[in-house]
Amino acid sequence: MSRNRFYYQQPLTSKKTDKELSKKVKAIFNDNYQSYGTRRLQVALRKKSILLSRRRIGRIMQENG
């Protein structure tokens, strides 16, 4: 295996973690009267030591309607 290929490999996110993150995002969203957007959700998740990008939070919200 070449050196650049070794360092390029990134950990893949599993469906299990996506489901767990989806539950956490839903919980925060529903606890705040369904008024939080991606930016406020990102801040709330960051307070719980969960680092996600706004884009990923947006995708999770879009998947869940």
N, C-alpha and C positions, 0 to 999 in steps of 0.2 A: 504494500500500500504506500502510495507516495505521501510525502510529508504534508503537502497542501491539502490533500484529500482527508488526511487524518484530522487536521485542525479545522477543516470546513464542516465536518459532521456536527450537527446540532441535535440536541435531544428532541425527540418527537413528542408532541402532546398527545396524550391518550384520550379516548372517549370518556374514560372514567373521570379524569380531571375536568374535562369540558362539562360534564353533567354536574359535578360538584360546584364549579364556578357558576354555572347557570342557576343553580339553586340559591347561591349566595347573592347573586345579582338580583334575582327575583325577590328575595326576602328584603333586601335593602330598598328596592324600588317600591314594593307594596307597603313597607313600613312608613314610607314617607309620602303617602297619599298619591302615589303614582305620578309624582311631579318632578322627579329627578331626571336629568338628562345624563349624557355620557360623562360630562366633566364633573358633575357633582357626585356621580356614582364612583368615578375614579378616585376622588378625594376620600369618600367614605370607605372604599376598599383599601386604600393606602393606609388609613388609620387602623385597619385590621391586619396590616402587614401583608396585604395581597397586592402585588404589582401587576397591573394589566394596562395595556394601552387603550386609549379611547376608541380606537378603531375596532379592537377585539370586543370591547364592551358593547359597541354599537352592533357588531355582528351577532353577539349573543342576544341582545334585545330584539333584533330583527327576526332571528330564528324563533323566538318565543312570542312574537306578536306584540 
